[in-house]
Amino acid sequence: MFGAQKGNTSHTDGSKLHIGIVQARFNEDITNALFAACHSELLALGVNPKHIEHITVPGALEVPLALQAMAEREDFDALIALGCIIRGETYHFELVANESGAGVSRIALDHHLPIANAILTTENREQALARQEEKGRDAARVAVEMVHVIDGQG
């Protein structure tokens, strides 16, 4: 939830981690801001910039396939999904939101790999703009924390 109290964690050391980021280009101004906030937060958490791999794909439906390809390489401690789906006048919003979300979760579970899902699903552009930086930072923190949880340190 936007603006929610998320609690604190001491598991924020990303210095030894390799992180992969998949960014959807659809609504690119918003996803670029998500990426910038995420990347900045990863650096603040100690992740070496050389250990961050960033790729872009056309849209949210393509994110899971790219995540799967990265997961299969076994080069990453965690992955991050970035995208923005804004409700329109058709059922397409539900289809894209549901399928991309399910795909991201399936990859994480199938590969036993933390994936921070920051594919925004909003009613309008204003909601997306209001969330882009916070959710980008959140994705970085979730990815780093979940590595520690999976490794039994959380």
C-alpha positions as CSV (number, residue, x, y, z in Angstrom):
1,M,0.0,0.0,0.0
2,F,1.3,3.4,-0.9
3,G,2.6,5.3,2.1
4,A,2.1,2.3,4.4
5,Q,4.2,1.7,7.4
6,K,6.6,-1.1,6.2
7,G,8.6,-1.7,9.3
8,N,12.4,-1.8,9.5
9,T,15.0,-4.4,8.7
10,S,18.6,-4.7,9.5
11,H,19.2,-6.9,6.4
12,T,20.2,-4.2,4.0
13,D,23.8,-5.1,3.1
14,G,23.9,-5.5,-0.7
15,S,27.6,-5.4,-1.0
16,K,28.1,-9.0,-2.2
17,L,24.9,-9.3,-4.3
18,H,24.4,-9.5,-8.0
19,I,21.0,-8.0,-9.0
20,G,19.1,-8.3,-12.3
21,I,16.5,-5.7,-13.3
22,V,13.9,-6.1,-16.0
23,Q,12.2,-2.9,-17.0
24,A,9.1,-2.7,-19.2
25,R,9.3,0.3,-21.7
26,F,5.5,0.8,-21.9
27,N,4.8,4.1,-20.0
28,E,8.5,4.6,-20.2
29,D,8.7,8.0,-18.4
30,I,7.3,6.3,-15.3
31,T,9.4,3.1,-15.7
32,N,12.5,5.2,-16.2
33,A,11.8,6.9,-12.9
34,L,11.1,3.6,-11.2
35,F,14.5,2.4,-12.5
36,A,16.4,5.5,-11.4
37,A,15.0,5.3,-7.9
38,C,15.6,1.5,-7.7
39,H,19.2,1.8,-9.0
40,S,20.0,4.7,-6.7
41,E,18.7,2.7,-3.7
42,L,20.6,-0.4,-4.7
43,L,23.8,1.7,-4.7
44,A,22.9,3.1,-1.3
45,L,22.5,-0.4,0.0
46,G,26.0,-1.2,-1.1
47,V,25.4,-3.1,-4.4
48,N,28.4,-2.7,-6.7
49,P,27.2,-1.0,-9.9
50,K,29.1,-3.6,-11.9
51,H,26.9,-6.2,-10.3
52,I,23.6,-4.7,-11.5
53,E,22.4,-5.9,-14.9
54,H,19.5,-3.9,-16.4
55,I,17.5,-4.9,-19.5
56,T,14.4,-3.5,-21.0
57,V,11.5,-5.3,-22.7
58,P,8.5,-3.9,-24.6
59,G,5.8,-4.2,-21.8
60,A,4.7,-5.9,-18.6
61,L,3.7,-9.1,-20.3
62,E,7.2,-9.6,-21.5
63,V,8.8,-9.1,-18.1
64,P,8.3,-12.7,-16.8
65,L,10.0,-14.3,-19.8
66,A,13.0,-12.0,-19.4
67,L,13.1,-12.7,-15.7
68,Q,13.0,-16.4,-16.5
69,A,16.0,-16.1,-18.8
70,M,17.9,-14.3,-16.2
71,A,17.0,-16.8,-13.5
72,E,18.1,-19.7,-15.6
73,R,21.6,-18.2,-16.0
74,E,22.0,-18.5,-12.2
75,D,24.1,-15.3,-12.1
76,F,21.8,-13.4,-9.8
77,D,21.0,-13.3,-6.1
78,A,17.8,-11.5,-6.7
79,L,15.8,-10.0,-9.6
80,I,13.6,-6.9,-9.8
81,A,10.6,-6.4,-12.1
82,L,9.7,-2.8,-13.1
83,G,6.7,-1.8,-15.1
84,C,3.6,0.4,-15.2
85,I,0.1,-0.7,-16.1
86,I,-2.5,2.0,-16.1
87,R,-6.2,1.1,-16.3
88,G,-7.9,1.9,-19.6
89,E,-11.4,1.5,-20.8
90,T,-11.1,-2.2,-21.6
91,Y,-10.5,-5.5,-19.9
92,H,-6.9,-5.4,-21.2
93,F,-5.7,-3.8,-17.9
94,E,-6.9,-6.9,-15.8
95,L,-5.4,-9.3,-18.3
96,V,-1.9,-7.6,-18.3
97,A,-1.9,-7.0,-14.5
98,N,-3.0,-10.5,-13.6
99,E,-0.8,-12.4,-16.1
100,S,2.4,-10.3,-15.5
101,G,2.0,-10.6,-11.7
102,A,1.4,-14.4,-11.9
103,G,4.3,-14.8,-14.2
104,V,6.7,-12.9,-11.9
105,S,5.5,-15.0,-8.9
106,R,5.9,-18.3,-10.8
107,I,9.5,-17.5,-11.8
108,A,10.4,-16.7,-8.2
109,L,8.8,-19.9,-6.9
110,D,10.1,-22.1,-9.7
111,H,13.7,-20.9,-9.3
112,H,13.6,-20.3,-5.6
113,L,14.9,-16.8,-6.3
114,P,13.8,-13.5,-4.7
115,I,12.0,-11.3,-7.2
116,A,10.8,-7.8,-6.1
117,N,7.7,-7.0,-8.2
118,A,7.4,-3.3,-8.8
119,I,5.1,-3.4,-11.7
120,L,2.7,-0.6,-10.8
121,T,-1.0,-1.2,-11.4
122,T,-2.9,2.1,-11.1
123,E,-6.2,3.6,-12.0
124,N,-4.6,6.6,-13.7
125,R,-1.4,8.3,-14.6
126,E,-1.4,10.6,-11.5
127,Q,-1.4,7.5,-9.2
128,A,1.6,6.1,-11.1
129,L,3.5,9.3,-11.0
130,A,2.9,9.6,-7.2
131,R,4.3,6.0,-6.6
132,Q,7.1,5.8,-9.1
133,E,10.0,6.8,-6.8
134,E,8.8,5.1,-3.6
135,K,8.1,1.8,-5.4
136,G,11.4,1.9,-7.1
137,R,13.2,2.3,-3.8
138,D,11.0,-0.3,-2.2
139,A,11.9,-2.8,-4.9
140,A,15.6,-2.4,-4.2
141,R,15.1,-2.9,-0.5
142,V,12.8,-5.9,-1.0
143,A,15.3,-7.6,-3.3
144,V,18.2,-7.2,-0.9
145,E,16.2,-8.1,2.2
146,M,14.8,-11.2,0.6
147,V,18.2,-12.6,-0.3
148,H,19.0,-12.5,3.4
149,V,15.7,-14.1,4.3
150,I,16.3,-17.0,1.8
151,D,19.8,-17.4,3.0
152,G,18.5,-17.9,6.5
153,Q,19.7,-14.6,7.9
154,G,16.3,-12.9,8.1
